[in-house]
């Protein structure tokens, strides 16, 4: 099991993505705390980003 300390050795630094990637590609598992931290940090990033493109009219084109 990969722990939160394996992925985030220091909380003020980014996660160790290569360690996480190679572990998951090898079908490794995460502790619940590690999985929840990844989910929470990812959700915070998604919430901080705009998800709407503002365009000026007129907009034309085919809807297929």
Secondary structure by P-SEA (a helix, b strand, c coil): cccccccccccccccaaaaaaaaaaabbbbcaaaaaaaaaaaaaaaaacccbbbbcccbbbbcc
